[in-house]
Amino acid sequence: MIRLFRRLLLTQQGIMVLITLNAVVIFLLSFPSLAQNRWLLWLDQLFLSLFVVEAIWKLRLYGPQRYFQSGWNTFDFVIVCISLPSLLMVMKPSHDLSFLIALRLLRFFRMLRVLRFVPDIQIIITGLVRALRASLMVLLVMMLGNFLLSIFSAHLFAELDPEHFGNPLRAFFSMFQVMTLEGWVDVTDGVANGVGRSAGPYLVRFFFLVLVLAGGIFGLSLANAIFVDEMTLDNNRMLEDKIDRLQQQLAELKQMMENQKVDGR
């Protein structure tokens, strides 16, 4: 029995099976008709208890210092600690809806442990962090521009289209819609329809067209280009390293062939 527990809790394959089964149970508990199913709730708490035993067992086996040297062990330990209050759903049932929602949300954190079994997840996370860092300045400039435009447009279009530009907050969201090309036609028409029949509607449409081109197309394209370039940087470096090694091997092979020719003479 102890050997079975060791195989289940101290091996990657065993933990992966437990996490997968727990994810299935959590998925089933998300259905309103099964949310209060006693068997599923007890299964969910059983998995959580096994994860607690796993953490305690590894702490005793490896010692705290060695255990927390692994980033994934630290991640798993934090997730298990965050999930512990969900035990109250079975031990102390409550009819307080907000309390139940909070405990159910804690349960979903356990599904994040699946991340450790994704192939090359460390490379993906490193590339993602680097890409976000590189895109940060572009995104900050775009948000600052959106902020300034929201103040300007709120003063300019508040009376023409109060639904979209009645105050700076509404204007900020409307400008964000224009920048992301999501519903920008409705925003433009809302302002243009409030202008008289002179050249006003054309000027309004020209104004928003410039915003779409500058922010929605060129700005987002620049941010996407930087993001993708940083995400693929590791692959490019790996290819460059392989090419360098091949060139070095070819140079060594060429040198060996020249040496053999000299020896043959």
C-alpha positions in Angstrom: 0.0 0.0 0.0 2.8 2.4 0.9 4.6 1.4 -2.3 1.4 2.3 -4.3 1.2 5.7 -2.6 4.9 6.4 -3.3 4.4 5.5 -6.9 1.2 7.7 -7.1 2.5 10.7 -5.1 6.2 10.8 -5.8 6.3 10.1 -9.6 5.5 12.5 -12.4 3.2 10.0 -14.0 1.2 9.4 -10.8 0.8 13.1 -10.1 -0.2 13.7 -13.7 -2.9 11.0 -13.4 -4.3 12.6 -10.2 -4.3 16.1 -11.6 -6.1 14.9 -14.8 -8.7 13.1 -12.8 -9.2 16.0 -10.5 -9.6 18.3 -13.5 -12.3 16.1 -14.9 -14.1 16.2 -11.5 -13.8 20.0 -11.3 -15.2 20.2 -14.9 -18.2 18.1 -13.9 -18.8 20.2 -10.8 -19.1 23.3 -13.0 -22.4 22.1 -14.3 -25.3 23.5 -12.2 -27.0 20.1 -12.0 -23.9 18.5 -10.6 -22.6 21.3 -8.5 -23.9 19.8 -5.3 -23.4 16.2 -6.1 -22.1 14.6 -2.9 -19.9 12.0 -4.6 -18.2 14.5 -6.8 -17.6 16.8 -3.9 -16.1 14.1 -1.8 -13.9 13.0 -4.8 -12.7 16.6 -5.2 -11.8 16.8 -1.5 -10.0 13.4 -1.7 -7.8 14.7 -4.5 -7.0 17.8 -2.5 -6.2 15.7 0.5 -3.8 13.6 -1.6 -2.1 16.7 -2.9 -1.7 17.9 0.7 -0.1 14.5 1.6 2.1 14.7 -1.4 3.4 18.2 -0.4 4.0 17.0 3.2 5.7 13.8 2.1 8.0 15.6 -0.3 8.9 18.2 2.4 9.9 15.4 4.8 11.7 13.4 2.1 13.7 16.3 0.5 13.7 18.8 3.3 12.3 22.4 3.0 15.5 23.9 1.4 15.8 21.3 -1.3 12.0 21.1 -1.9 11.6 24.8 -2.4 14.7 25.0 -4.7 12.4 23.7 -7.4 10.2 26.4 -8.9 7.5 23.9 -9.7 7.4 22.5 -6.2 6.9 26.1 -4.9 4.2 26.6 -7.4 2.4 23.4 -6.5 2.7 24.2 -2.7 1.2 27.7 -3.2 -1.7 26.2 -5.3 -2.4 23.6 -2.7 -2.4 26.2 0.1 -4.7 28.4 -1.8 -7.1 25.5 -2.4 -7.3 24.4 1.2 -10.3 26.7 2.2 -12.4 24.8 -0.4 -12.5 21.9 2.1 -15.1 24.0 3.9 -17.6 23.3 1.2 -18.0 19.8 2.5 -17.0 20.2 6.1 -19.2 23.2 6.7 -21.9 23.7 4.0 -23.1 27.3 3.6 -26.0 28.8 1.7 -24.2 32.1 1.3 -23.8 32.4 -2.5 -20.8 34.8 -2.5 -19.0 32.5 0.0 -19.7 29.4 -2.2 -18.5 31.2 -5.4 -15.3 32.2 -3.6 -14.6 28.7 -2.5 -15.4 27.3 -6.0 -13.0 29.8 -7.6 -10.2 28.5 -5.2 -10.9 25.0 -6.5 -10.0 26.0 -10.1 -6.5 27.1 -9.1 -5.6 23.4 -8.8 -6.1 22.9 -12.5 -3.1 25.2 -13.1 -0.8 22.4 -11.9 -1.4 20.9 -15.4 1.0 23.5 -16.7 4.0 21.7 -15.3 3.4 18.8 -17.7 3.2 20.9 -20.9 6.2 20.2 -23.1 8.8 23.0 -23.1 6.6 25.1 -20.8 9.7 26.8 -19.3 10.8 28.0 -22.7 7.3 29.2 -23.5 7.0 31.1 -20.2 10.4 32.7 -20.7 9.6 33.7 -24.2 6.2 35.1 -23.1 7.7 37.2 -20.3 10.4 38.5 -22.6 7.9 39.4 -25.3 5.6 41.2 -22.8 8.6 43.2 -21.6 9.6 44.2 -25.1 6.0 45.1 -26.0 5.4 47.0 -22.8 6.6 50.4 -24.1 4.5 50.2 -27.2 1.5 49.3 -25.2 2.1 52.1 -22.7 2.4 54.6 -25.5 -0.8 53.4 -27.0 -2.6 53.5 -23.6 -1.3 57.1 -23.0 -2.5 58.1 -26.5 -5.9 56.5 -25.8 -6.1 58.4 -22.5 -5.3 61.8 -24.1 -7.7 61.1 -27.0 -10.5 60.1 -24.5 -10.2 63.5 -22.8 -10.1 65.3 -26.1 -13.1 63.4 -27.6 -15.2 63.7 -24.5 -15.0 67.5 -24.8 -15.5 67.4 -28.5 -18.3 64.8 -28.9 -20.1 64.7 -25.5 -23.2 66.5 -26.8 -23.2 64.7 -30.2 -23.0 61.2 -28.8 -23.4 61.0 -25.0 -23.7 57.2 -25.1 -20.1 56.8 -26.3 -18.5 60.1 -25.2 -20.7 61.4 -22.3 -17.8 61.3 -19.9 -14.0 60.5 -20.1 -14.5 56.9 -18.9 -17.0 56.2 -21.7 -14.8 58.0 -24.1 -11.8 55.9 -23.0 -13.7 52.7 -23.7 -15.0 54.0 -27.0 -11.4 55.0 -28.1 -10.3 51.5 -27.0 -13.0 50.0 -29.3 -11.7 52.2 -32.2 -8.1 51.2 -31.5 -8.9 47.5 -31.4 -11.2 47.7 -34.5 -14.0 46.3 -32.4 -17.3 48.2 -33.1 -15.5 51.3 -34.4 -18.1 51.7 -37.2 -20.8 52.0 -34.6 -18.8 54.6 -32.6 -18.1 56.6 -35.8 -21.7 56.5 -37.0 -23.0 57.5 -33.5 -20.9 60.8 -33.7 -21.5 61.4 -37.4 -25.2 61.1 -37.1 -25.3 63.8 -34.5 -23.6 66.3 -36.8 -25.4 68.5 -39.3 -25.6 67.8 -43.0 -22.7 70.0 -43.9 -19.1 68.7 -44.1 -19.3 67.6 -40.4 -20.0 63.9 -40.9 -17.1 63.6 -43.4 -14.7 65.3 -41.0 -15.8 63.0 -38.2 -15.3 59.9 -40.4 -11.9 61.2 -41.5 -10.9 61.7 -37.9 -11.8 58.2 -36.9 -10.3 56.7 -40.0 -7.0 58.3 -39.1 -7.3 56.8 -35.6 -8.0 53.4 -37.0 -5.0 53.5 -39.3 -2.6 55.0 -36.7 -3.6 52.9 -33.7 -5.7 50.0 -34.8 -3.6 48.9 -37.8 -0.1 50.3 -37.5 0.1 50.5 -33.7 -1.2 47.0 -33.0 0.8 45.6 -35.9 3.9 47.0 -34.4 3.1 45.5 -31.0 2.3 42.1 -32.5 5.5 42.2 -34.6 7.6 42.9 -31.5 5.8 40.2 -29.5 6.2 37.5 -32.1 9.8 38.4 -32.7 10.6 38.1 -29.0 8.7 34.8 -28.7 10.7 33.2 -31.6 14.0 34.6 -30.4 15.0 31.3 -28.7 14.3 29.3 -31.8 16.4 31.7 -33.9 19.2 31.4 -31.4 19.0 27.6 -31.4 19.2 27.6 -35.2 22.1 30.0 -35.2 23.9 27.8 -32.7 23.3 24.7 -34.9 24.6 26.5 -37.9 27.7 27.6 -36.0 28.4 24.0 -34.9 27.9 22.7 -38.4 30.3 25.3 -39.8 32.8 24.4 -37.1 32.5 20.7 -37.9 32.9 21.4 -41.7 36.0 23.5 -41.0 37.5 20.7 -38.9 36.6 18.1 -41.5 38.2 20.3 -44.2 41.3 20.7 -42.1 41.5 16.9 -41.6 41.3 16.3 -45.3 44.0 18.8 -46.0 46.2 17.2 -43.4 45.7 13.8 -45.0 46.6 15.2 -48.4 49.8 16.6 -46.9 50.7 13.3 -45.2 50.0 11.4 -48.5 52.6 13.4 -50.3 
